[in-house]
Amino acid sequence: MHAPRILKKTTAALLAASLLGTAVAPAQAAMVGTAQAIAAQQGALDRARFASLLERADLQAQLAAMGVDVQAARERVAGLTDAEVARLNEQVGELPAGANSALGIVVLIFLILFITDLLGTTDVFPFVHPIK
């Protein structure tokens, strides 16, 4: 008769000790600064701006003429980091207005695809062999 009582008390003591022994991780909260919020939004805006350039019919025609699939280019743009997209948007902004800018964009996208093929991350161009 005493064994079940001792077992209950021992179990209760072990449960209480295990609950007291658990550590609660402290929560940290911090204010999000304006610069951080703007940087996060700027990355999304830069990506949308660069992706909208790929929607232009003349650019798509030039990409097709160079043998680049437009969908592959869109996926490549989606895979770029925010810093890379910002740098590309700066370069596009510095190009002269008119037909030369579309050609510059096509050349830029071609170079990005070519370099990633050389690095072995993609296989867009069959004539490029990855560096080993």
C-alpha positions in Angstrom: 0.0 0.0 0.0 2.9 2.3 0.7 4.5 1.6 -2.6 1.9 3.3 -4.8 2.0 6.4 -2.5 5.8 6.6 -2.6 5.7 6.1 -6.4 3.2 8.9 -6.8 5.2 11.3 -4.6 8.4 10.4 -6.4 6.8 10.9 -9.8 5.4 14.3 -8.7 8.8 15.4 -7.3 10.6 14.4 -10.5 8.0 16.2 -12.6 8.3 19.3 -10.5 12.1 19.2 -10.7 12.1 18.7 -14.4 9.7 21.7 -14.9 11.9 23.9 -12.6 15.0 22.8 -14.5 13.8 23.9 -17.9 15.3 27.2 -19.0 13.2 29.8 -20.6 15.0 31.6 -23.4 14.8 35.3 -23.1 12.9 37.1 -25.8 14.6 40.0 -27.5 12.7 42.8 -29.2 14.2 45.8 -31.0 12.9 48.7 -33.0 13.2 48.4 -36.8 14.9 51.5 -38.0 13.7 53.5 -41.0 16.9 52.7 -42.9 16.3 48.9 -42.5 12.7 49.2 -43.6 13.7 51.3 -46.6 16.5 48.9 -47.6 14.1 46.0 -47.5 11.6 47.8 -49.7 14.2 49.1 -52.0 15.4 45.6 -52.8 11.9 44.6 -53.8 11.4 47.7 -55.9 14.8 47.2 -57.7 13.9 43.6 -58.5 10.4 44.6 -59.8 12.0 47.3 -62.0 14.6 45.0 -63.5 12.0 42.3 -64.0 9.7 44.8 -65.8 12.5 45.4 -68.3 12.2 41.8 -69.3 8.6 42.3 -70.2 9.5 44.6 -73.1 8.8 43.1 -76.5 12.0 44.5 -78.1 14.2 43.1 -75.4 12.5 39.7 -75.6 13.0 39.7 -79.3 16.7 40.4 -78.9 17.1 37.8 -76.2 15.4 35.2 -78.5 17.7 36.3 -81.4 20.7 35.5 -79.1 19.3 32.2 -78.1 18.4 33.1 -74.6 15.1 31.8 -73.2 13.1 34.7 -71.6 11.8 32.5 -68.9 15.4 31.4 -68.0 16.3 35.1 -67.8 13.4 35.8 -65.5 14.4 32.9 -63.2 18.0 34.2 -63.2 16.8 37.7 -62.2 14.7 36.1 -59.4 17.8 34.3 -58.2 20.0 37.5 -57.9 20.7 39.0 -54.6 19.4 42.5 -53.7 22.9 44.0 -54.1 23.3 42.4 -57.6 19.9 43.7 -58.7 20.7 47.2 -57.3 24.0 47.2 -59.2 22.3 46.1 -62.4 19.7 48.8 -62.1 22.4 51.4 -61.6 24.1 50.2 -64.8 20.8 50.3 -66.7 20.1 53.8 -65.4 23.5 55.0 -66.7 22.9 53.6 -70.2 21.9 56.2 -72.9 18.2 56.4 -73.8 16.9 54.8 -77.0 17.7 51.5 -78.7 21.2 51.4 -77.2 19.8 50.8 -73.8 17.9 47.7 -74.8 21.0 46.4 -76.5 23.0 47.1 -73.3 20.5 45.2 -71.2 20.6 42.3 -73.6 24.4 42.3 -73.5 24.3 42.5 -69.7 21.9 39.6 -69.4 24.0 37.6 -71.9 27.1 38.3 -69.8 25.4 37.2 -66.6 24.2 34.0 -68.2 27.6 33.4 -69.8 29.4 33.8 -66.5 27.0 31.6 -64.6 27.5 29.0 -67.3 31.2 29.2 -66.9 30.9 28.8 -63.1 28.7 25.7 -63.7 25.6 27.0 -61.9 23.5 26.9 -65.1 23.5 25.3 -68.5 22.0 27.8 -70.9 24.5 27.9 -73.7 25.7 24.5 -75.1 29.0 26.0 -76.3 30.1 27.0 -72.8 32.0 24.4 -70.8 32.1 24.9 -67.0 35.3 25.7 -65.3 36.5 22.7 -63.2 
